[in-house]
């Protein structure tokens, strides 16, 4: 079976991006978050990038319509990570332990040096003697560079109809 690829060619970047490369990027991202290497994870973000977690009633309306658990631009995300690493993040002190699984990676389309991808996720979160599972899909917009991929937009869409009582999204979904 042939490996799906997308060619990019604009803004000085001319190379082929394979699904395997995108999967490796997503696995690295998941590993960094699971090991709480937040600075290394943030280094995967392009300056000016955005991080969204729509509420569970999101049905695909416009990116800025409806409610959000998180709707962070680059400086706010940077501040969120700084707080998560400090003792001031009481909801994450001590921090949650997570285990992420990524699957069903699809390369949707590209525009110049941008690549839109979708992937399913399951995140098991262990905290306060409880286990919670978060299921959904990632919708990333990635910038293709000569040295690799960078996130321009990261959207984590939960498949849940609602979160269980006491469930918290105090970590990076």
C-alpha positions in Angstrom: 0.0 0.0 0.0 1.3 3.4 -0.9 2.1 5.9 1.8 0.0 9.1 1.5 2.1 12.2 0.9 1.5 15.8 0.4 3.9 18.0 -1.5 4.4 21.6 -0.3 6.0 24.3 -2.3 5.8 27.9 -1.4 7.6 30.4 0.9 10.9 28.7 0.0 9.9 25.2 1.2 9.6 22.5 -1.3 9.4 19.0 0.1 7.2 16.0 0.6 5.5 15.4 3.9 4.5 11.8 4.6 1.8 10.5 7.0 4.7 8.7 8.9 6.4 12.1 9.5 3.1 13.6 10.8 2.5 10.5 13.0 6.1 10.8 14.4 5.4 14.5 15.2 2.1 13.7 17.0 3.8 10.8 18.9 6.6 13.2 20.0 4.0 15.8 21.1 2.1 13.2 23.1 5.3 11.9 24.8 6.5 15.4 25.7 3.1 16.2 27.3 2.9 12.9 29.1 6.4 13.5 30.6 5.4 17.1 31.5 8.2 18.5 29.3 6.1 21.6 28.7 8.9 23.8 27.4 9.9 21.3 24.8 6.3 20.9 23.8 5.9 24.7 23.5 9.0 24.7 21.2 6.8 22.8 18.7 4.5 25.8 18.4 5.1 28.5 15.8 5.2 32.0 17.2 1.7 33.4 16.8 0.1 30.0 17.1 -3.3 29.2 18.8 -4.6 26.5 21.2 -8.3 25.7 21.3 -10.4 23.3 23.3 -14.1 23.9 22.4 -16.8 23.0 24.9 -18.5 19.6 24.5 -21.5 21.1 22.7 -19.3 22.3 19.8 -20.7 21.1 16.5 -18.3 22.6 14.0 -19.5 26.3 13.9 -16.9 29.0 13.3 -13.6 28.8 15.2 -14.4 31.8 17.4 -18.1 31.1 17.8 -19.5 29.1 20.8 -17.8 28.3 24.0 -14.3 27.1 24.8 -12.6 25.4 27.7 -9.4 27.0 26.4 -9.0 29.6 23.7 -5.4 30.7 23.9 -3.2 32.8 21.7 0.6 32.4 21.8 1.3 34.7 24.8 -1.6 33.3 26.9 -0.6 29.8 26.2 3.0 30.7 27.2 1.6 32.1 30.5 -0.6 29.0 31.0 2.5 26.8 30.7 4.5 29.0 33.1 1.7 28.7 35.7 1.4 24.9 35.2 5.1 24.5 36.0 4.8 26.6 39.1 3.3 25.7 42.5 0.5 28.2 41.9 -1.4 25.8 39.7 -3.2 24.1 42.6 -5.3 21.9 40.3 -2.0 20.4 39.0 0.1 20.3 42.2 1.1 17.6 42.3 0.7 17.2 38.5 -1.6 14.7 36.8 -0.1 11.6 35.2 -1.3 11.1 31.7 -1.0 8.4 29.1 -2.0 9.4 25.5 -2.8 7.3 22.5 -3.0 8.7 19.0 -4.6 7.0 16.1 -6.4 7.4 12.7 -4.0 10.1 11.4 -5.4 11.8 8.3 -3.7 14.4 6.2 -6.6 16.6 5.1 -5.3 19.3 2.8 -2.5 21.7 2.4 -2.2 25.3 1.4 1.2 26.5 0.4 3.4 25.5 3.3 0.5 24.7 5.6 -0.8 21.2 6.3 -4.1 20.4 7.9 -4.2 17.1 9.8 -6.7 15.2 11.9 -6.0 12.4 14.5 -8.0 10.7 17.2 -6.8 10.6 20.8 -7.5 8.9 24.0 -5.9 10.4 27.1 -6.0 8.6 30.5 -5.5 10.9 33.4 -4.5 9.7 36.8 -4.9 12.1 39.7 -6.2 12.1 43.2 -6.7 8.3 43.2 -9.0 8.5 40.2 -8.7 7.7 36.5 -10.5 9.8 33.9 -10.5 9.2 30.1 -10.7 12.0 27.6 -11.6 10.9 24.0 -11.7 13.1 20.9 -9.8 14.3 17.9 -7.0 16.7 17.2 -7.3 19.2 14.3 -3.9 20.7 13.8 -2.7 23.2 11.2 1.0 22.6 10.8 3.6 24.7 9.1 6.0 22.8 7.0 9.6 24.0 7.3 12.9 22.7 6.0 13.8 21.5 9.5 10.4 19.9 10.4 6.8 20.7 11.4 5.5 23.4 13.7 2.0 23.8 15.1 0.2 26.9 13.9 -3.1 25.9 15.4 -4.0 23.1 17.8 -7.6 22.2 18.4 -8.6 19.4 20.7 -12.2 18.5 20.2 -13.7 16.3 22.9 -16.2 13.6 21.8 -17.9 13.7 25.2 -21.4 15.0 25.5 -20.4 16.3 28.9 -17.6 16.0 31.4 -18.1 13.9 34.5 -18.6 15.9 37.7 -15.2 16.8 39.1 -13.4 16.4 35.8 -10.9 19.1 35.2 -9.1 20.3 32.1 -6.3 21.9 34.1 -3.7 20.0 31.9 -2.9 20.4 28.2 -5.4 18.3 26.4 
